[in-house]
Amino acid sequence: MESLAIGLLGLGTVGSGVARILHDSSERITRRSGRHITLKTALVRDAEKDRGDFVHSSKIVTDPSLVLNDPSIRVVLEVMGGLEPARTYVLEALARGKDVVTANKALLAEHGPEIVAQARKYGRCVAFEASVGGGIPIVHALAVSLAANQVLSIAAILNGTCNFILTAMTRDGLSYETALAKAQELGYAEADPTLDVDGTDTAHKLAILAQLAFDASVTTRQIPRVGIDQLQSADLRYADELGYGVKLLALAKYAPSGLELRVAPTLVKLGTPLAEVRGPYNAVRVVGDAVGDTLFYGRGAGSMPTASAVVGDLIDVVVGRSKLTFDALNLWPEGSPAPKLASSDGVRSRYYLRFSIADKPGVLGSIADRLGNAGISIASVIQHDPGEDDAKDSSVPLVVMTHIAVESKLHSALAEIDRLSGVKTPSVCLGVEE
């Protein structure tokens, strides 16, 4: 049987998982790919670091040219992450006639058009199932299985770190700081978790899904995003009292006014599938015009789930399926018009609002007047008696759930409300996903 040599860029968490699967499942991979796939070279930063038993030390190199310039290496797996030098290495690999498998969501979100154009120029393909949702096969689902559909909406939990933190805050009553520390201790969060908790990582993944589902070439900067780092425990408690959980959602909706995109903490009804996604798991809800409502669920990160997707892509590349799909999709086509994105005037949703107001007559009425003047009707209100802490500054929390409202009108009303003398702090506003 013919052999095929591959090169690995990165041998960290995901790369080690890839090496392990190639070692432990060699016979299965050979049977399903029709080739004996061998890992010839693995690029690392530190050649002295212990790499376990799955990669012989003779295959470990620190010089990228030993991977990129080796004519015997047919496929390069990029699992190093980050923008540089990953971008440079991937472009060079394609120019050298090698196909590429990548798990790098930031690279595709920021440089997808350039990467894809390079692949087309040299007649190669780029496979990237592992870039979104770890082991969840959402890329293949959108590109192939749901290709007959006009996708109408996507609502997704795409960051396991954030979902773990929110689960710990809700279920265990932990503060944000304590939940984050626990996530770091268990390896679910990086030492610097900024890109996770501020929504950037989720926005990278949403940009890729927008291209697959809506042919929309958007950058991360075009996606409004709010992370969980400013979320307060009180809002999780009030949401629960109202029958909702709070999740960091990536949202995309197809509407006549344009494509709605956002990343934000969002209320989801308890008992619905997204609300029940716990800990480090991810889930993607896709609604299509023909298939209806679908849900994809699984581990969205980690060594083995992500490596599973990488090796699955590798098999598809070797068999030839990836090249056919890549060419047919025509991702990030040159000269394509900018997508029509919905303005805040075209976005309609229900909203959760929380105010800290003076404990005196007339304040609630003033807030209701401002909302009413903007055409926003109130669905329900929570106002508890002030506790000891609240009594000290004579303020009480007021929680309002709205009916469907226009986003731009809501924000105008909130700006007025925040200027009222009886409102103690800026209001909190979270969307509601039904």
C-alpha positions in Angstrom: 0.0 0.0 0.0 1.3 3.5 -0.9 2.5 5.6 2.0 1.9 9.3 2.5 4.1 11.6 4.6 2.7 14.4 6.6 4.2 17.3 8.6 2.9 18.7 11.9 3.3 22.4 12.8 2.9 22.4 16.6 3.1 19.6 19.1 1.2 21.2 22.1 -2.2 20.2 23.4 -3.8 19.5 20.0 -0.7 18.4 18.2 0.0 15.8 20.9 -3.5 14.5 20.5 -3.0 14.2 16.7 0.2 12.3 17.2 -1.5 9.9 19.6 -4.5 9.2 17.3 -2.1 8.6 14.4 -0.1 6.2 16.6 -3.0 4.4 18.3 -5.4 4.2 15.3 -2.9 3.6 12.5 -4.7 0.5 11.1 -8.1 2.2 11.1 -6.8 5.4 9.5 -5.0 3.3 6.8 -8.2 1.4 6.1 -10.3 4.5 5.8 -7.8 6.6 3.8 -6.4 3.9 1.5 -2.9 5.1 2.4 -0.4 4.3 5.1 -0.1 7.8 6.7 3.2 8.5 8.4 4.1 11.5 10.6 7.5 12.4 9.2 8.4 15.7 10.9 6.9 17.8 13.8 7.9 21.4 14.3 8.3 22.6 17.9 9.7 25.5 19.7 11.5 23.5 22.4 13.1 20.3 21.1 14.2 19.3 24.7 10.6 19.1 26.1 9.3 15.6 26.8 6.8 14.7 24.1 5.7 11.3 25.4 5.9 8.1 23.4 3.9 9.0 20.3 6.6 11.0 18.4 10.1 9.7 18.1 12.8 12.4 18.9 14.2 12.0 15.5 11.1 13.5 14.0 11.1 16.6 16.1 12.6 19.7 14.6 12.8 23.4 15.3 13.5 24.6 11.8 10.2 25.1 9.8 12.0 24.6 6.5 12.4 20.9 7.3 8.6 20.7 7.1 7.7 23.3 4.5 10.5 22.5 2.0 10.4 18.7 2.2 9.0 17.5 -1.1 8.0 14.2 0.4 5.6 15.8 2.8 2.2 16.0 1.0 0.0 17.4 3.8 0.8 19.9 6.6 -1.3 20.0 9.8 -1.2 23.4 11.4 -2.1 23.2 15.1 0.2 25.8 16.6 -2.4 28.6 16.8 -2.1 32.3 16.7 -1.7 34.5 13.6 2.1 34.5 13.2 4.1 32.6 12.3 1.1 30.3 11.5 0.0 32.5 8.6 3.4 32.6 7.0 3.9 28.8 7.4 0.5 28.0 5.9 1.0 30.3 2.9 4.4 28.7 2.3 3.1 25.2 2.6 0.4 25.9 0.0 3.0 27.5 -2.3 5.1 24.4 -2.0 2.2 22.3 -3.3 1.0 20.9 0.0 -2.5 20.6 1.2 -3.2 22.1 4.7 -5.3 21.0 7.6 -5.7 23.7 10.3 -7.4 24.1 13.7 -6.7 27.8 13.7 -9.9 29.8 14.0 -8.1 33.2 14.4 -6.1 32.6 11.3 -9.2 31.9 9.1 -11.3 34.6 10.7 -8.6 37.3 10.1 -6.8 36.0 7.0 -9.3 33.5 5.4 -9.5 35.3 2.0 -5.7 35.4 1.7 -5.3 31.7 2.7 -8.0 30.5 0.4 -6.7 32.6 -2.5 -3.3 31.0 -2.1 -4.8 27.5 -2.1 -6.6 28.2 -5.3 -3.5 29.7 -6.9 -1.6 26.5 -6.3 -4.4 24.0 -6.8 -4.4 22.9 -3.2 -7.1 22.7 -0.5 -7.5 23.9 3.1 -9.6 21.8 5.6 -10.6 23.3 8.9 -13.2 21.3 10.7 -11.3 21.6 14.0 -11.4 25.4 13.9 -15.0 25.7 15.1 -16.5 23.5 17.9 -13.6 21.2 18.5 -14.9 17.7 17.9 -18.4 18.8 16.7 -18.6 18.3 12.9 -20.3 21.6 12.3 -18.2 22.7 9.3 -19.0 19.5 7.4 -22.6 19.9 8.4 -22.9 23.4 7.0 -20.7 22.7 3.9 -22.2 19.4 2.9 -25.1 17.9 4.9 -27.1 21.1 5.0 -26.1 22.4 1.6 -29.7 22.2 0.3 -30.8 24.7 2.9 -30.9 28.4 3.3 -29.7 28.7 6.8 -32.1 31.0 8.7 -30.3 31.3 12.0 -27.5 30.0 14.1 -27.3 30.2 17.9 -24.2 28.6 19.4 -22.2 28.1 22.5 -18.7 28.1 21.1 -16.3 28.7 24.0 -15.9 26.0 26.6 -14.1 28.3 29.0 -17.0 30.7 29.2 -19.5 28.0 29.5 -17.7 26.4 32.3 -17.4 29.7 34.2 -21.1 30.5 33.7 -22.1 27.0 34.8 -20.0 27.3 38.0 -21.5 30.7 38.7 -25.1 29.5 38.2 -25.0 26.0 39.6 -22.4 26.4 42.3 -23.0 30.1 43.2 -19.3 31.0 42.6 -18.2 34.5 41.9 -16.8 35.2 38.4 -13.2 35.4 39.8 -13.5 32.1 41.7 -15.1 30.4 38.7 -12.3 31.6 36.4 -9.6 30.5 38.8 -11.2 27.0 39.0 -11.3 26.9 35.1 -7.6 27.7 35.0 -6.8 25.1 37.7 -8.6 22.4 35.6 -7.0 23.5 32.4 -10.2 24.9 30.8 -8.8 28.5 30.8 -5.5 29.9 29.8 -3.3 31.8 32.2 -4.4 34.9 30.2 -8.0 34.2 29.4 -8.8 37.5 27.7 -9.6 36.3 24.2 -12.0 33.8 25.7 -13.9 35.9 28.3 -14.1 39.1 26.2 -15.8 37.2 23.3 -13.0 37.4 20.8 -12.6 33.7 20.4 -16.3 33.2 19.9 -16.3 36.0 17.3 -13.5 34.3 15.4 -15.6 31.2 15.1 -18.8 33.0 14.2 -17.0 34.7 11.4 -16.1 31.3 9.9 -19.7 30.0 10.4 -21.0 33.2 8.7 -18.9 32.4 5.6 -20.1 28.8 5.5 -23.8 29.4 6.2 -24.4 32.8 4.6 -21.5 33.3 2.1 -20.7 36.4 4.2 -17.1 37.6 4.3 -17.0 39.4 7.7 -14.1 40.3 9.9 -14.1 39.9 13.6 -14.2 43.7 14.0 -17.6 43.7 12.2 -19.2 41.4 14.8 -20.5 43.3 17.8 -19.3 41.4 20.9 -19.7 41.6 24.6 -17.9 39.0 26.8 -18.7 37.6 30.2 -16.0 39.5 32.1 -18.4 42.2 33.0 -21.3 40.0 33.8 -22.6 40.2 37.4 -23.9 37.3 39.5 -27.1 39.2 40.3 -28.1 39.0 36.6 -27.7 35.2 36.7 -29.9 35.0 39.8 -32.6 37.2 38.3 -32.5 35.3 35.0 -33.0 32.0 36.9 -36.0 33.6 38.8 -37.5 34.4 35.4 -37.0 30.9 34.1 -33.9 31.6 32.1 -30.2 30.7 32.0 -27.4 33.0 30.7 -25.0 31.7 28.0 -22.4 33.4 25.9 -24.0 33.0 22.5 -22.8 33.5 18.9 -25.8 34.6 17.0 -26.4 34.9 13.3 -29.8 35.5 11.8 -30.8 35.9 8.1 -33.4 38.7 7.7 -34.6 41.0 4.9 -32.9 43.9 6.6 -29.6 42.1 6.5 -27.5 39.6 8.4 -27.6 40.0 12.1 -24.4 39.0 13.9 -23.4 39.3 17.5 -21.6 37.7 20.4 -23.1 38.4 23.8 -24.3 37.0 27.1 -27.9 36.0 26.3 -30.9 34.7 28.2 -32.1 31.3 27.0 -35.2 29.5 28.4 -34.5 26.9 31.0 -35.3 23.4 29.7 -34.3 24.2 26.1 -31.3 22.4 24.7 -28.9 25.4 24.7 -29.8 26.2 28.3 -28.8 22.7 29.4 -25.3 22.7 27.9 -23.0 22.5 30.9 -19.4 22.9 31.7 -16.8 22.9 28.9 -19.3 21.6 26.3 -20.3 23.4 23.1 -23.5 23.3 21.1 -24.6 24.8 17.8 -28.3 25.2 16.9 -28.9 25.6 13.2 -32.3 26.3 11.7 -32.6 25.7 7.9 -35.5 26.4 5.6 -35.9 22.8 4.7 -34.5 20.7 7.5 -35.9 22.9 10.3 -34.3 22.9 13.8 -31.1 20.9 14.3 -28.6 20.7 17.2 -24.9 19.7 17.2 -23.4 19.0 20.6 -20.1 17.9 22.0 -16.7 18.9 23.5 -15.7 22.1 21.8 -12.0 22.0 22.8 -9.3 19.8 24.3 -6.6 17.6 23.0 -8.5 14.6 21.8 -11.8 16.1 20.6 -10.0 18.7 18.5 -7.4 16.2 17.3 -10.3 13.9 16.2 -11.5 16.6 13.9 -8.0 17.3 12.6 -7.3 13.6 11.7 -10.8 13.4 10.2 -9.9 16.2 7.9 -6.6 14.6 7.1 -8.4 11.4 6.0 -10.7 13.5 3.8 -7.7 15.3 2.2 -6.0 12.0 1.5 -9.1 10.4 0.0 -9.7 13.5 -2.1 -13.1 14.5 -0.7 -11.7 17.8 0.9 -10.5 19.1 -2.5 -13.9 18.5 -4.1 -15.7 20.2 -1.3 -13.2 23.0 -1.1 -13.5 23.8 -4.8 -17.3 23.6 -4.8 -17.7 25.9 -1.8 -15.7 28.7 -3.3 -15.1 30.3 0.1 -14.2 33.9 0.4 -14.4 34.5 -3.4 -12.3 37.3 -4.8 -14.3 40.4 -5.7 -17.4 39.3 -3.8 -19.6 42.3 -2.5 -19.5 43.1 1.1 -22.4 41.4 3.0 -25.4 43.4 3.9 -25.3 43.6 7.7 -28.4 44.6 9.7 -28.3 47.9 11.5 -29.6 48.3 15.0 -32.8 49.7 13.4 -33.5 46.3 11.9 -32.6 44.1 14.9 -35.7 43.0 16.9 -35.5 40.9 20.1 -36.8 40.6 23.6 -34.6 42.1 26.3 -33.7 41.7 30.0 -33.1 45.0 31.7 -31.8 45.7 35.2 -31.7 49.1 36.9 -30.5 50.2 40.3 -33.0 52.8 41.3 -33.7 55.1 44.3 -36.3 53.6 46.7 -38.9 56.3 46.3 -42.2 56.8 44.5 -42.3 57.7 40.8 -39.0 56.2 39.6 -40.6 53.0 38.2 -43.2 55.2 36.4 -40.5 57.4 34.9 -38.7 54.3 33.5 -41.9 52.9 32.2 -42.7 56.2 30.5 -39.4 56.3 28.7 -39.8 52.7 27.5 -43.4 53.4 26.4 -42.4 56.5 24.5 -40.0 54.3 22.5 -42.7 51.8 21.7 -41.3 49.2 24.1 -43.8 47.3 26.1 -43.1 45.5 29.4 -43.7 41.8 29.8 -42.8 41.4 33.5 -41.2 43.2 36.4 -39.2 42.0 39.4 -38.7 44.5 42.3 -37.8 43.0 45.7 -37.8 44.8 49.0 -34.4 46.4 49.6 -32.0 44.3 51.7 -29.7 45.6 54.3 -26.9 46.4 51.8 -29.4 48.1 49.4 -30.8 50.1 52.2 -27.5 51.7 53.0 -27.6 53.7 49.7 -31.4 53.7 49.4 -31.2 51.9 46.1 -33.1 48.8 45.0 -32.8 46.5 41.9 -35.5 46.7 39.3 -35.6 44.0 36.6 -37.7 44.3 33.5 -38.4 41.8 30.7 -39.6 43.4 27.5 -41.7 42.2 24.6 -40.2 42.3 21.2 -38.4 45.7 20.7 -36.3 47.4 18.1 -32.7 47.5 19.3 -32.0 51.1 18.3 -35.1 52.4 20.0 -34.3 50.4 23.2 -30.8 51.9 23.4 -32.1 55.4 22.9 -34.6 54.8 25.7 -31.9 53.4 28.0 -29.7 56.4 27.4 -32.6 58.6 28.6 -33.2 56.3 31.6 -29.6 56.4 32.7 -29.8 60.2 32.9 -32.7 60.1 35.4 -31.9 61.3 38.9 -33.5 58.2 40.4 -31.3 55.8 38.5 -28.1 55.1 40.4 -25.9 53.2 38.0 -25.9 52.5 34.2 -28.5 50.0 33.2 -27.8 46.3 32.3 -29.2 45.0 29.0 -29.1 41.4 27.8 -30.8 39.9 24.8 -33.2 37.0 25.0 -33.0 34.1 22.6 -36.3 32.1 22.5 
